[in-house]
């Protein structure tokens, strides 16, 4: 009975965390639309979560929520992973609107508000792990767990050495544009991947329950 409950508990925790985090990134987008500073940055001297980051994170959390629901919707999970990666890559590599990427289209935005290279890296690791949840071959290769563990290690190190204040001595150049909201959201992404990576796939759980 315990072995049957643990996967359900992990999935429910991942689903709850994904929905809470999705509400956070949605509030960031509303903050940009309504010009409410506290919703986009934790303080006047702190970096903000830019809309492109919020959109990419929203796609990741939507994918995690779908994966945690236990339904066989691997296509939707993969689409969310691909969309999140596409936003991150388009923002920085494909379409050039200047050093600020797509967020340069925002009016009245400080120059240091941008998607940092560290944020892009975290988003791509999260997207790879999410894709691993939807593709059996990648899941068997433990890609979700590898992405979760590498991401958690990296973001924990960021919290230890980075102060999220652009232009200061303690602001690492690779992460200088990263908001503390972004770091917390990435922590949620990797935590969700860890929980879902430890839980068997929904089809495997269904088969096991039928056997019992």
C-alpha positions as semicolon CSV with decimal commas, in nm:
position;residue;x (nm);y (nm);z (nm)
1;X;0,000;0,000;0,000
2;X;0,285;0,240;0,083
3;X;0,453;0,179;-0,252
4;X;0,125;0,270;-0,425
5;X;0,075;0,589;-0,225
6;X;0,425;0,735;-0,267
7;X;0,400;0,803;-0,644
8;X;0,057;0,962;-0,594
9;X;0,193;1,182;-0,314
10;X;0,489;1,293;-0,526
11;X;0,262;1,374;-0,818
12;X;0,019;1,568;-0,600
13;X;0,302;1,769;-0,443
14;X;0,447;1,844;-0,787
15;X;0,103;1,948;-0,915
16;X;0,039;2,178;-0,618
17;X;0,382;2,339;-0,645
18;X;0,342;2,387;-1,020
19;X;0,006;2,560;-0,979
20;X;0,139;2,792;-0,706
21;X;0,445;2,879;-0,915
22;X;0,227;2,932;-1,222
23;X;0,027;3,187;-1,023
24;X;0,355;3,362;-0,932
25;X;0,478;3,399;-1,290
26;X;0,130;3,507;-1,402
27;X;0,138;3,783;-1,141
28;X;0,471;3,896;-1,286
29;X;0,313;3,936;-1,629
30;X;0,023;4,127;-1,472
31;X;0,279;4,345;-1,293
32;X;0,436;4,444;-1,626
33;X;0,095;4,517;-1,777
34;X;-0,024;4,720;-1,478
35;X;0,319;4,875;-1,400
36;X;0,325;4,733;-1,045
37;X;0,693;4,718;-0,953
38;X;0,663;4,487;-0,653
39;X;0,517;4,217;-0,878
40;X;0,815;4,219;-1,115
41;X;1,104;4,277;-0,872
42;X;1,155;4,218;-0,500
43;X;1,298;4,566;-0,438
44;X;1,381;4,892;-0,617
45;X;1,749;4,797;-0,655
46;X;1,686;4,436;-0,755
47;X;1,667;4,275;-1,099
48;X;1,322;4,204;-1,241
49;X;1,178;3,891;-1,394
50;X;1,122;4,000;-1,754
51;X;0,813;3,890;-1,951
52;X;1,001;3,645;-2,174
53;X;1,133;3,465;-1,865
54;X;0,785;3,459;-1,712
55;X;0,637;3,314;-2,031
56;X;0,903;3,044;-2,055
57;X;0,859;2,953;-1,689
58;X;0,480;2,947;-1,729
59;X;0,518;2,692;-2,009
60;X;0,747;2,479;-1,794
61;X;0,504;2,484;-1,501
62;X;0,210;2,406;-1,731
63;X;0,405;2,105;-1,860
64;X;0,486;1,992;-1,506
65;X;0,122;2,027;-1,403
66;X;0,008;1,819;-1,701
67;X;0,273;1,555;-1,630
68;X;0,176;1,546;-1,262
69;X;-0,192;1,504;-1,345
70;X;-0,127;1,138;-1,430
71;X;-0,301;1,147;-1,767
72;X;-0,132;1,018;-2,081
73;X;-0,066;1,359;-2,239
74;X;0,299;1,326;-2,340
75;X;0,239;1,537;-2,652
76;X;0,124;1,834;-2,444
77;X;0,416;1,799;-2,204
78;X;0,661;1,790;-2,495
79;X;0,491;2,091;-2,655
80;X;0,532;2,290;-2,331
81;X;0,900;2,192;-2,310
82;X;0,960;2,289;-2,673
83;X;0,776;2,619;-2,628
84;X;0,976;2,712;-2,318
85;X;1,305;2,634;-2,493
86;X;1,195;2,825;-2,803
87;X;1,116;3,140;-2,605
88;X;1,452;3,126;-2,427
89;X;1,650;3,062;-2,747
90;X;1,456;3,309;-2,961
91;X;1,504;3,575;-2,697
92;X;1,881;3,542;-2,700
93;X;2,007;3,365;-3,011
94;X;1,767;3,370;-3,305
95;X;1,597;3,712;-3,316
96;X;1,829;4,004;-3,241
97;X;1,660;4,308;-3,094
98;X;1,981;4,412;-2,922
99;X;2,149;4,280;-2,609
100;X;1,815;4,277;-2,425
101;X;1,650;4,032;-2,665
102;X;1,274;4,038;-2,710
103;X;1,230;4,232;-2,387
104;X;1,382;4,535;-2,560
105;X;1,031;4,589;-2,696
106;X;0,920;4,692;-2,345
107;X;0,896;5,064;-2,281
108;X;1,032;5,229;-1,966
109;X;1,249;4,935;-1,866
110;X;1,592;4,966;-1,701
111;X;1,870;4,832;-1,920
112;X;1,971;4,572;-1,662
113;X;1,627;4,407;-1,681
114;X;1,694;4,123;-1,922
115;X;1,713;3,746;-1,945
116;X;2,060;3,664;-1,816
117;X;2,273;3,382;-1,963
118;X;2,228;3,198;-1,635
119;X;1,850;3,222;-1,669
120;X;1,867;3,089;-2,026
121;X;2,078;2,797;-1,908
122;X;1,835;2,715;-1,628
123;X;1,535;2,733;-1,861
124;X;1,699;2,501;-2,114
125;X;1,792;2,249;-1,844
126;X;1,434;2,260;-1,721
127;X;1,298;2,216;-2,073
128;X;1,526;1,917;-2,132
129;X;1,412;1,754;-1,810
130;X;1,047;1,818;-1,893
131;X;1,094;1,665;-2,238
132;X;1,247;1,364;-2,065
133;X;0,923;1,313;-1,870
134;X;0,727;1,279;-2,195
135;X;0,967;1,058;-2,392
136;X;1,008;0,703;-2,254
137;X;1,360;0,661;-2,391
138;X;1,481;0,979;-2,219
139;X;1,300;0,890;-1,900
140;X;1,468;0,549;-1,891
141;X;1,798;0,733;-1,936
142;X;1,712;0,927;-1,617
143;X;1,718;1,263;-1,799
144;X;1,452;1,422;-1,571
145;X;1,650;1,328;-1,259
146;X;1,981;1,441;-1,410
147;X;1,828;1,775;-1,511
148;X;1,670;1,815;-1,168
149;X;1,988;1,739;-0,974
150;X;2,214;1,956;-1,192
151;X;1,963;2,240;-1,182
152;X;1,914;2,220;-0,806
153;X;2,291;2,219;-0,753
154;X;2,336;2,522;-0,977
155;X;2,051;2,731;-0,838
156;X;2,155;2,655;-0,480
157;X;2,502;2,784;-0,562
158;X;2,347;3,098;-0,711
159;X;2,156;3,167;-0,388
160;X;2,480;3,128;-0,190
161;X;2,697;3,371;-0,389
162;X;2,468;3,601;-0,591
163;X;2,283;3,903;-0,443
164;X;2,042;3,974;-0,735
165;X;2,145;4,342;-0,740
166;X;2,280;4,439;-1,085
167;X;2,600;4,641;-1,089
168;X;2,721;4,541;-0,742
169;X;3,034;4,347;-0,650
170;X;2,836;4,038;-0,552
171;X;2,640;4,032;-0,879
172;X;2,787;3,754;-1,093
173;X;2,802;3,860;-1,457
174;X;2,658;3,528;-1,582
175;X;2,353;3,576;-1,355
176;X;2,345;3,956;-1,328
177;X;2,002;3,999;-1,487
178;X;1,844;3,717;-1,285
179;X;1,564;3,813;-1,046
180;X;1,517;3,642;-0,713
181;X;1,167;3,558;-0,842
182;X;1,331;3,380;-1,135
183;X;1,568;3,190;-0,907
184;X;1,281;3,077;-0,684
185;X;1,080;2,972;-0,988
186;X;1,369;2,770;-1,128
187;X;1,402;2,607;-0,787
188;X;1,037;2,506;-0,825
189;X;1,097;2,371;-1,178
190;X;1,384;2,151;-1,067
191;X;1,202;2,042;-0,753
192;X;0,904;1,938;-0,963
193;X;1,128;1,748;-1,204
194;X;1,287;1,568;-0,911
195;X;0,952;1,459;-0,768
196;X;0,813;1,347;-1,104
197;X;1,141;1,181;-1,197
198;X;1,127;0,975;-0,878
199;X;0,764;0,879;-0,940
200;X;0,698;0,614;-1,206
201;X;0,517;0,717;-1,521
202;X;0,138;0,718;-1,510
203;X;0,119;0,412;-1,738
204;X;0,359;0,219;-1,516
205;X;0,160;0,314;-1,206
206;X;-0,165;0,209;-1,373
207;X;-0,016;-0,129;-1,470
208;X;0,115;-0,189;-1,120
209;X;-0,222;-0,106;-0,964
210;X;-0,395;-0,349;-1,201
211;X;-0,153;-0,626;-1,106
212;X;-0,216;-0,566;-0,736
